[in-house]
Amino acid sequence: MEQNNEGVIRRRRSHAEILNLLSEYSKTNGSVKQFCITHNINKASFHKWQSRYKTKQPAGAFVPLQVTSSIVLFAEVKGIKIYQPVSAAYLKELLA
């Protein structure tokens, strides 16, 4: 903990604490202002945490993808642009 010129004690939170606070906030329906007052958090710090931690996914993470059709209207594979309908199998062959 650090103390600044006004005598207010600043607390440095760990990565896990920040993620817990962001998770807790996402489950509430209250405002950011009220949440910050309740948990003694600077509002600017909270917004910085949201931008820094909330949208990050682990490096190399896979995102689920569901293919609904086997026809592609436009594709670019290894710099080759295809402007006509082609099957997914054809595109797979281009990648090999």
MOLIN-V486224 format. One line per field, one symbol per residue. phi: phi as a letter, one per 40 degrees, with the letter a starting at -180 (. if undefined). psi: psi as a letter, one per 30 degrees, with the letter a starting at -180 (. if undefined). burial: # if it has 9 or more other ideal C-beta (glycine too) atoms within 8 Angstrom, else .. Layout:
phi = ???
psi = ???
burial = ???
This chain:
phi = .bbcccgcccbcccdcccccccccccccbcccdcccccbfbcdccccccdccbcccbdcgccbcbbcbacbbcaabbfgccbbbcbcccccccccc
psi = klkaffgkkkkkkleeeeeeeeeeefflglleeeeeeeghkkeeeeeeeeeefefklkkgkkkkkkkflgkkfkljjhfkkkglklleeeeeeef.
burial = .................##.##..#......#..##....#.#..##.##..#..................#....#....#...#....#..#..
